[in-house]
Amino acid sequence: MEEMKIYDLCEPFMEIINPLTIDQVIKLGEVLALDEDDRLIDFGCGCGKFLAVWSKAYGVTGTGVDVRDQSVRRAREILEREGLSDRIEIVKGDGKEFEFEPNSYDHAMCIGASFIWGGFRNTLQGMIDALKPGGKLIVGEPYWRKEPVPEEYLNENPGFTNEMGILRIAREEGFDLEYMIRSSEQGWDNYESNNWRGLNHWLDHNPDHPDRQQVIDWMRKNQDLYLEYGREYLGFAVYVLRPINK
Ligand SMILES: C[S@@+](CC[C@H](N)C(=O)[O-])C[C@H]1O[C@@H](n2cnc3c(N)ncnc32)[C@H](O)[C@@H]1O
């Protein structure tokens, strides 16, 4: 089974596919002072929950892009359920290849999906041309909470940096940090264990599947890494970045 397929199995109990809570997503929209004139693009949108919540609460319009069939289907279902299909479009495809109209979005976002471009810096560079003048980037990114990180765990996540690294890269790429919202330890536990719930649910319903052992091994490795290292060393935050003040 391909790893992308395992992600499908992880997600039945989640609509936000990261350690933030729905209240934090709403708060973020409030801080951004979103309204119905705002047009957003979300790369690696998953179930499109950020766009759906912000469209419902603040009236934004926009586009979500995701490479997985399941994410695209679920995002469209959520938008349909909320009566927002005419306000938010979901496109299936590789975010890196998506041909957006330059300078046409008020904010561009990528939450927990910077691997689309291969890291935080490349993500800022990949999204910047989508922004209207003065537009903001909204990036959810893991970071090292403390260092040195044990080599075994570092090797699993070679691209991450600490928060000073994130700040430095943001400034080097022409952005000031305007606001940040961090996930809590409880948020992380909820996110990780919902992944395991999803996998266990699939195992319950697929007793004879040929890839069963692969899924069990994947889940146990994920649990081992999280309990031994992740809880201690890895944070997650969403950073709101604005064009650098001059
Ligand atoms: C950790 S999830 C985050 C989803 C969503 N941003 C959220 O926070 O709820 C990462 C998402 O990136 C998507 N993804 C992975 N590679 C991608 C690519 N090359 N282009 C677009 N989306 C991609 C995955 O399918 C997945 O839905």
The ligand as an SDF file (V2000), in Angstrom:
LIG
                    3D

 27 29  0  0  0  0  0  0  0  0999 V2000
   -1.3250   17.0700    7.0690 C   0  0  0  0  0  0  0  0  0  0  0  0
   -2.5320   17.2300    5.7980 S   0  0  0  0  0  0  0  0  0  0  0  0
   -3.1100   18.8850    6.1070 C   0  0  0  0  0  0  0  0  0  0  0  0
   -4.4500   19.1500    5.4930 C   0  0  0  0  0  0  0  0  0  0  0  0
   -5.0380   20.5370    5.7640 C   0  0  0  0  0  0  0  0  0  0  0  0
   -4.1390   21.5910    5.3400 N   0  0  0  0  0  0  0  0  0  0  0  0
   -5.3630   20.6950    7.2250 C   0  0  0  0  0  0  0  0  0  0  0  0
   -4.5300   21.2850    7.9380 O   0  0  0  0  0  0  0  0  0  0  0  0
   -6.4180   20.2360    7.6650 O   0  0  0  0  0  0  0  0  0  0  0  0
   -1.5320   17.4580    4.3290 C   0  0  0  0  0  0  0  0  0  0  0  0
   -2.3320   17.4720    3.0480 C   0  0  0  0  0  0  0  0  0  0  0  0
   -1.4570   17.7510    1.9480 O   0  0  0  0  0  0  0  0  0  0  0  0
   -1.9080   16.9890    0.8470 C   0  0  0  0  0  0  0  0  0  0  0  0
   -0.8080   16.8790   -0.1390 N   0  0  0  0  0  0  0  0  0  0  0  0
    0.2840   16.0930   -0.0850 C   0  0  0  0  0  0  0  0  0  0  0  0
    1.0630   16.2990   -1.1590 N   0  0  0  0  0  0  0  0  0  0  0  0
    0.4380   17.2320   -1.9190 C   0  0  0  0  0  0  0  0  0  0  0  0
    0.7280   17.8760   -3.1450 C   0  0  0  0  0  0  0  0  0  0  0  0
    1.8540   17.5980   -3.8200 N   0  0  0  0  0  0  0  0  0  0  0  0
   -0.1340   18.7930   -3.6200 N   0  0  0  0  0  0  0  0  0  0  0  0
   -1.2790   19.0880   -2.9610 C   0  0  0  0  0  0  0  0  0  0  0  0
   -1.6090   18.5110   -1.7880 N   0  0  0  0  0  0  0  0  0  0  0  0
   -0.7660   17.6030   -1.2650 C   0  0  0  0  0  0  0  0  0  0  0  0
   -2.3220   15.6830    1.4420 C   0  0  0  0  0  0  0  0  0  0  0  0
   -3.1910   14.9590    0.5910 O   0  0  0  0  0  0  0  0  0  0  0  0
   -2.9920   16.1460    2.7360 C   0  0  0  0  0  0  0  0  0  0  0  0
   -4.3840   16.3090    2.5640 O   0  0  0  0  0  0  0  0  0  0  0  0
  1  2  1  0
  2  3  1  0
  2 10  1  0
  3  4  1  0
  4  5  1  0
  5  6  1  0
  5  7  1  0
  7  8  2  0
  7  9  1  0
 10 11  1  0
 11 12  1  0
 11 26  1  0
 12 13  1  0
 13 14  1  0
 13 24  1  0
 14 15  1  0
 14 23  1  0
 15 16  2  0
 16 17  1  0
 17 18  1  0
 17 23  2  0
 18 19  1  0
 18 20  2  0
 20 21  1  0
 21 22  2  0
 22 23  1  0
 24 25  1  0
 24 26  1  0
 26 27  1  0
M  CHG  2   2   1   9  -1
M  END
$$$$
